[in-house]
Amino acid sequence: MTDEPDAHSTSAEMAVAATPEQVWEAITTASGSAAWSFRADVEPRQGGAVQIHRGPFGPDASATVTEWDPPNRFAYVERAEPPEPVIATEFLIQARERGSCVVRVVNTFHADGEGWDHIAEEAGAGWRMSLLLLRSYVSHFPGMSATRLDLTEPVRAPASARAEIGSLVKSSLGLGGLSDGAPFHTPANAPQAQGIIEHIGPYFVLLRTKWPTTGLFAVSSFPMDAVTVSINVAGRLYGADADTIAAREQPEWHEWLARLVAEIEH
C-alpha cells in the first residue's frame, strides 16, 4: 500500500539548431526564459528556489530545483496541498552534431481523482507549442532579451472548438491558405505586422516579424487552464526600440482580440 498520489505524465521533444549551452541559458536564466516563455527566476543549484511568472495566462508559481546538471538536465517541482496536484517538470538536453541538440520536456502531475490524464495531455500540447517558441528564439535571436506583449481573452466555447476558432484567428490575421516558411502581411483590420510564418497549425500559429520590429508572436486558441478555450497572444519583441513599439502596439492587439472574440461569440 502507498499513499503516494497517481502520476499522470506527458512529454514533448524538439530538435533545435543551438548548442546545449545556449538552450540551458534560455531555460534557466531570467532574461533567457522571459525571451520566449514565462520568466523563471531560478536559484542555480539543487534545492534552489524557482519563481515562475505566468501572468496573464495563469497564476505565478513557486517551485524547488530537484535536478541541476548544466547543460544537460534541469528539473523542478511545484508542491501543493491536495486536491491541487504536485507538478514535476524536467528538461533533458542532448547534444547532436553541428552544434545542435534535442530538447525533451517531461511534465508529470501527481494527483488522485478523475480527469488528470486529460489535463496532462493538454499540458503536453502546451509544451509542444512552447518548444516551437524556444526553437525559433535560439535559432534567430539567441541570447537577446525581449519585451513582452501578452494578452489573453476567454471564449464561450468548448475545448473541442479550438480548431474552428483557430481557423477564424488565422483568417483574421490574413494567414488562410499559407504554410510554414511563407511570408505574411496582416490585413488592414488587424494589428500591422509582416514577416515569416515559423509554424502554422490547427490552433497555433507562430509568426517571426520583421516589421514593425523583429519579434515572435505566438497566437493560439487553447485552454490554458485545460478547461476553457481562450485566444492567447504571446509576443516577444527584440531590439533597442522594443519597449516603445510594444507600448504602441499592445492596444492594437487588445482591440483586435476583443473584436474577434465578440464576433465569435455573437
PyMOL commands that set and color helices and strands:
alter all, ss='L'
color gray80, all
select helices_A, chain A and resi 20-28+30-34+116-140+159-172+242-265
alter helices_A, ss='H'
color red, helices_A
select strands_A, chain A and resi 7-16+39-42+49-53+61-69+73-78+86-95+101-110+147-154+183-185+194-200+204-211+215-222+230-237
alter strands_A, ss='S'
color yellow, strands_A
deselect
rebuild
show_as cartoon
